[in-house]
Amino acid sequence: MDGAFDIDEIRYIFFNMQVMEGQWGLLFSGLWMTVKIAVVAIIASTALGLLVSILRLKGNAFTNALLIGYLEFCRATPIVVALIVVYFGLPFLNITFSPFQSAVIVIVFVHAAYIGEAFRSGILAINIAQSEAAQSLGLTQLQTYRYILVPQAFRIVLPTLSNQWTGIIKDTSICTILAITELLKAAQIVAAWKANPTPLVMSTLLYLLILIPLTIFTMKLERKAGLKK
């Protein structure tokens, strides 16, 4: 029947394991690079985002204006453009970063803006009476944030954080434009060499090896925080 799907042809094109013989090492090496970039970026962007949120809440008008400009810049600028500017543009100012450093800096810079807004919303959602009670008990502002506000805000914004962390893992794929052989780049190399898209399909499955455990981990955190039953 004309136009009918040929299962064998689909398997040969997209799931051809012969193409993958001897190539798994490169893909797993790319997977490891993706994991390294993602882990560093997740930790750094979460920490920076928390700092940004506190500065937005406690800073003066000038600080707020700068941070709002930073947020709007991140919203308006495609992340790949930011990466090109950092890696290819800054060397003209004698500021040079390695491909790995450039990728981490850009991903952290962009995602910290969104995480900061999430934390700020979470802190604002907490009853102000708790801050007043903490201060009446003699806690400093730093202690109030550390022991009272931030733990509660973290529970409130956990679903948003989960989405941002997932986005960070996906954004590691922009590193293909640099000299970094992360997962997608490794798959593209093998696919071009073998003239077959199977490595790209396998890279999708390997991304799931990262994303599924992250999803399970955040779901457990949400249950522990009482956000899900």
Secondary structure, DSSP 8 states (H G I E B T S, - for coil): -TT---HHHHHHHHS-TTTTTTTHHHHHHHHHHHHHHHHHHHHHHHHHHHHHHHHHHHS-HHHHHHHHHHHHHHHHS-HHHHHHIIIIIGGGGT----HHHHHHHHHHHHHHHHHHHHHHHHHHTS-HHHHHHHHHTT--HHHHIIIIIHHHHHHHHHHHHHHHHHHHHHHGGGGGGTT---HHHHHHHHHHHHT-SHHHHHHHHHHHHHHHHHHHHHHHHHHHTTS--
